Amino acid sequence: MFYDVVIIGGGPSGIMAAIAAAESGANTLLIEKGNKLGKKLAISGGGRCNVTNRLPQDEVIKHIPGNGKFLYSAFSIFNNYDIIEFFTKLNVPLKEEDHGRMFPVSNQSKTVIQALLNRMEELHISIRLNAPVKTIHFAKPNHSIILQNGDEIQAKSVIVAVGGKAVPHTGSTGDGYAWAKKAGHTVTDLYPTEVALISKEPFINNKTLQGVSLRDIKLSVLSKNGRKIITHQMDMIFTHFGVSGPAVLRCSQFVVKELRKGQTAVPMVIDLFPHISEQELIREFLDLIHVNPRKTFKNLLKGWAPERFITFLCQRHHIHEEQKAGTISKQIIHQFSHHCKHFIFHVHDSLPLDKAFVTGGGVSIKEIVPNTMKSKLMDRLYFCGEILDIHGYTGGYNITSAFVTGRIAGLNAAIESSTGS
């Protein structure tokens, strides 16, 4: 069997690469080792499919802290606004939600997947499911793809779009790294990003705060010398093993990088009330106490934060349950306020890569042509999606990177196969 372009991997980048190659006139085959296409698309955005993000291009790239700047060239050809237009043309109307996230109006990922499958059918793209690839033999004039069942497929151009090692139940089990290395590529160290964090703090071990959610707080990662490395203002939750939630996921890669430098514990700090300064908070507490001296301090703070978190802070400052607010010293109020603005705890590890949402590391971008996704080391070989050393925050950024790199890879693989160069 011979094709102009063969794409390995039926996730967002692979599907987009196949459509782009076929639209450019290439005889195209998409190979997927699983039993269906778009498994990662199906679970993105909590099953609603967060297809991209509408923020300005610079903002989108800023939200891809893992080598996002590499995408500037690709974005000049196909960007997040083009993704929106692409789905509109496929009769998938999108709607914007918080932080620029774009979802199908139907709120169902199957709407997006079905539209992509319909487009692939229109373009007569060949699809092979349940077809794991054993190896790729790189050669001239054609590369050979050997399937596990022994079938051999010849291709002028090959696009590797098999993802990283995160969310392995979708099929991302790191298969492509060996093929990349065989072609001479460097695969940078792999590590989990967008991942929940493990803490051995006593209040975690004894489950004091398990299940407590904090809304709209500021969470920061501190360096060894106490400098703030990164801060995100979002929600978080305490779990039975540590911390999770949007703010934690966004901070996680910076924690993982600190741990990889050899630190045994990385400090994180919560600002419970990011909208006011510590001095303003002290004043508000003192004013409340002045007006309600006979109320218990705990009741006075009802609604300020989750009750269990307030109870926990009170215990830390030896303010007992029934203590009247008027009996608490100004010094304790100052200390309590400081704790609300600077609640420091330590993180000792993250969940493993197979429990992460996104893979950090991958095929080195130094060896990829940024405006074509072509290998600098092997003719007619392209990479796209999460196998590349590019990673972003959740919120439509990784899927944007996947669609954009897939589109560029598909276009250029088709052009190269048609010119025979």
HELIX and SHEET records of a PDB file:
HELIX    1   1 PRO A   12  GLU A   23  1                                  12    
HELIX    2   2 LYS A   39  ILE A   43  1                                   5    
HELIX    3   3 SER A   44  GLY A   47  5                                   4    
HELIX    4   4 GLN A   57  LYS A   62  1                                   6    
HELIX    5   5 GLY A   68  LEU A   71  5                                   4    
HELIX    6   6 TYR A   72  PHE A   75  1                                   4    
HELIX    7   7 ASN A   80  LYS A   89  1                                  10    
HELIX    8   8 ASP A   98  GLY A  100  5                                   3    
HELIX    9   9 SER A  109  GLU A  122  1                                  14    
HELIX   10  10 PRO A  168  THR A  170  5                                   3    
HELIX   11  11 GLY A  176  LYS A  182  1                                   7    
HELIX   12  12 PRO A  202  ASN A  205  1                                   4    
HELIX   13  13 PRO A  246  ARG A  260  1                                  15    
HELIX   14  14 GLU A  278  VAL A  291  1                                  14    
HELIX   15  15 PHE A  297  LEU A  300  1                                   4    
HELIX   16  16 GLU A  307  ARG A  316  1                                  10    
HELIX   17  17 ALA A  325  THR A  327  5                                   3    
HELIX   18  18 LYS A  330  LYS A  341  1                                  12    
HELIX   19  19 LEU A  353  LYS A  355  5                                   3    
HELIX   20  20 ILE A  365  GLU A  367  5                                   3    
HELIX   21  21 GLY A  385  ILE A  387  5                                   3    
HELIX   22  22 TYR A  397  THR A  419  1                                  23    
SHEET    1   A 6 SER A 126  ARG A 128  0                                        
SHEET    2   A 6 THR A  28  ILE A  31  1                                        
SHEET    3   A 6 PHE A   2  ILE A   8  1                                        
SHEET    4   A 6 GLU A 152  VAL A 160  1                                        
SHEET    5   A 6 HIS A 143  LEU A 147 -1                                        
SHEET    6   A 6 VAL A 133  HIS A 137 -1                                        
SHEET    1   B 5 SER A 126  ARG A 128  0                                        
SHEET    2   B 5 THR A  28  ILE A  31  1                                        
SHEET    3   B 5 PHE A   2  ILE A   8  1                                        
SHEET    4   B 5 GLU A 152  VAL A 160  1                                        
SHEET    5   B 5 LEU A 381  PHE A 383  1                                        
SHEET    1   C 3 THR A  52  ASN A  53  0                                        
SHEET    2   C 3 ARG A 101  PRO A 104 -1                                        
SHEET    3   C 3 LEU A  94  GLU A  96 -1                                        
SHEET    1   D 2 TYR A 191  THR A 193  0                                        
SHEET    2   D 2 VAL A 358  GLY A 360 -1                                        
SHEET    1   E 7 PHE A 343  VAL A 347  0                                        
SHEET    2   E 7 VAL A 266  ASP A 271 -1                                        
SHEET    3   E 7 SER A 213  LEU A 222 -1                                        
SHEET    4   E 7 LYS A 228  PHE A 238 -1                                        
SHEET    5   E 7 GLY A 242  SER A 244 -1                                        
SHEET    6   E 7 LEU A 197  ILE A 198 -1                                        
SHEET    7   E 7 ASP A 349  SER A 350 -1                                        
END                                                                             
